[in-house]
Amino acid sequence: MNNPTKVYWHEHTQLELQSILPQIEVALVPTGSTEIHGPHLGVGNDILSCTRVAEEVARVLYPKAIVANALWLGVAPHNMTAQFPGTITLTAQTYMLVLQEVVESLLKHGVRRVVFINGHGGNEAPNVTACREIREQLHYKHGVDLEVGTLSYWEVIPPEVWSGVLEINPKGRIGHGGEAETSILLAVAPHAVRMDLVVPPDPRTRLAPPFFRAWYQDEYSPNGHTDDARAAGKEKGEKLVAAAVKGTVAALEQFIQYKPVGTQAHPGAHLYPASPGRS
C-alpha cells in the first residue's frame, strides 16, 4: 500500500501498519506547544505549524516516513502567567519521559529511527536531552539498534528564503507571535488567526546573550508576543512552510543514509548484558 494522502500513524489500521512497517525508515514525532502568542494567534500555533511540516514531509517520503502524533503540549512554563490565559505546559521531566515512552513504543513495532520535528523554542533543550537519554538507555546500555534525532523546522529554512520573504525581520528569526509565525499559521490554520487583533509588540529590555536568565513572558512582553505581525501574510507562510519541508526532507534523507563510524561501545558496557542476537 502506498497512499501518500494518509501519512499519520493513527489513520492506519493495524493491518495497514503491518504491511508498511518494513518500509518505514523514520517516524516523525511533532513537538510543539499549547501556549500564548499574543492576542492574535491561536494558542496551538507551535504544534499546528510543526505538525503541518511533518505531514508534508511524510507526503514526500511516504512510506519511508510516517507521522506519529504524540502530544499537543510542550515545555512552556515561561508562558504560564495569570495575565495571559491559554498555556498548558508539562514539566521538562514529564515531557522527556513521554518522548522516551513514545520512542520505546515505536521501537517495539520495529521502527528504528525517530525524529522529533520541533516547533517550539522551549522544547529545543529538552528534545536534545531526551535524544541523549533515549540513546543512552536503549542503545549504549542495552545494545538496541536505534537512531533518534531532533530538528526545529525553522533551522532548515535557508537565509535567502528568510530575507526574500520577511519584511520586518528578514534575518531568519522565527520570533514569537511575529511576522513569520503568523504567516505560517495563516497558511496552515487561518481559522486560528485574528489579524484584526494584531498589535505592535512592546518588548522590554532583556539581559544580553550569552547570559540566560529564567524569565516569564509577561516580564518582557505585556501583550504576550515579542515580534511584529503586522506584515504577515498567507503567501509568505506558504513559502516558509515549503522551504521548511524541503530542508527537512533533505535532512532526513541524510539521517536515513548516515552510517556512524568508530566505536559504539559504552565504557560501562560490561555492566549491561547485550540484547539477544546482538553481534
KAPE-V232739 format. One record per residue. NEAR is the number of other ideal C-beta (glycine too) atoms within 8 Angstrom. D_CENTER is the distance of its C-alpha to the mean C-alpha in whole Angstrom. Layout:
# KAPE-V232739
NEAR_D_CENTER / NEAR_D_CENTER
This chain:
# KAPE-V232739
6_27 / 5_25 / 6_24 / 8_21 / 5_21 / 7_20 / 12_17 / 12_15 / 10_17 / 6_18 / 6_20 / 11_22 / 5_25 / 6_26 / 6_28 / 9_26 / 11_23 / 7_26 / 7_27 / 12_24 / 10_23 / 5_25 / 7_23 / 13_19 / 8_18 / 14_15 / 14_13 / 15_9 / 16_7 / 16_5 / 17_4 / 18_6 / 16_9 / 15_13 / 15_15 / 13_17 / 14_17 / 15_21 / 9_23 / 15_22 / 15_18 / 10_17 / 10_16 / 11_13 / 15_12 / 14_8 / 16_8 / 15_10 / 16_9 / 16_5 / 14_8 / 11_10 / 16_9 / 14_8 / 11_12 / 10_14 / 15_13 / 15_14 / 10_17 / 9_18 / 11_18 / 12_19 / 9_20 / 9_19 / 16_15 / 14_14 / 15_12 / 13_12 / 10_11 / 9_11 / 9_11 / 6_11 / 10_11 / 17_10 / 13_12 / 14_14 / 8_17 / 9_18 / 15_18 / 8_20 / 10_23 / 4_26 / 5_27 / 11_23 / 5_23 / 8_20 / 14_17 / 6_17 / 14_15 / 10_15 / 8_17 / 10_15 / 6_17 / 8_17 / 16_13 / 12_13 / 8_16 / 11_14 / 15_12 / 12_15 / 8_17 / 12_14 / 14_15 / 9_18 / 8_19 / 11_17 / 13_20 / 6_23 / 8_22 / 8_22 / 11_19 / 7_19 / 13_15 / 17_12 / 14_9 / 16_5 / 16_3 / 15_1 / 17_4 / 16_7 / 7_9 / 12_10 / 16_8 / 11_8 / 7_12 / 12_11 / 13_9 / 9_11 / 10_14 / 14_13 / 12_13 / 8_16 / 10_18 / 13_17 / 11_19 / 9_21 / 10_22 / 12_22 / 12_23 / 9_25 / 11_27 / 11_27 / 9_27 / 8_24 / 6_23 / 13_19 / 8_17 / 12_13 / 10_11 / 13_7 / 12_6 / 9_5 / 15_7 / 9_10 / 7_11 / 13_12 / 12_14 / 8_18 / 7_20 / 6_22 / 11_20 / 14_19 / 10_23 / 7_24 / 10_22 / 11_22 / 5_25 / 10_24 / 11_22 / 10_22 / 7_21 / 8_17 / 8_16 / 7_13 / 11_15 / 12_15 / 16_17 / 16_18 / 17_19 / 17_16 / 17_14 / 17_17 / 15_18 / 12_14 / 17_15 / 13_19 / 13_18 / 10_15 / 10_17 / 8_20 / 4_22 / 10_19 / 12_20 / 8_24 / 10_25 / 5_28 / 7_27 / 12_25 / 8_27 / 5_27 / 13_25 / 7_27 / 7_25 / 8_27 / 2_28 / 8_26 / 4_27 / 4_26 / 4_24 / 3_24 / 6_25 / 5_22 / 6_24 / 4_22 / 8_22 / 8_22 / 12_21 / 10_24 / 6_26 / 9_24 / 14_24 / 6_26 / 9_25 / 14_21 / 16_20 / 10_20 / 15_20 / 10_23 / 16_22 / 8_25 / 9_25 / 14_22 / 8_22 / 9_21 / 7_22 / 14_20 / 16_17 / 9_18 / 11_18 / 15_15 / 15_13 / 8_16 / 12_15 / 13_12 / 12_12 / 9_15 / 13_14 / 15_11 / 11_14 / 9_16 / 10_14 / 14_14 / 8_17 / 8_18 / 12_16 / 10_18 / 6_21 / 7_21 / 4_24 / 5_24 / 3_27 / 4_29 / 3_30 / 7_27 / 5_30 / 8_29 / 4_32 / 7_32 / 10_32 / 4_36 / 4_35 / 10_32 / 4_34 / 8_32 / 8_31 / 4_33 / 4_34 / 7_32 / 2_34
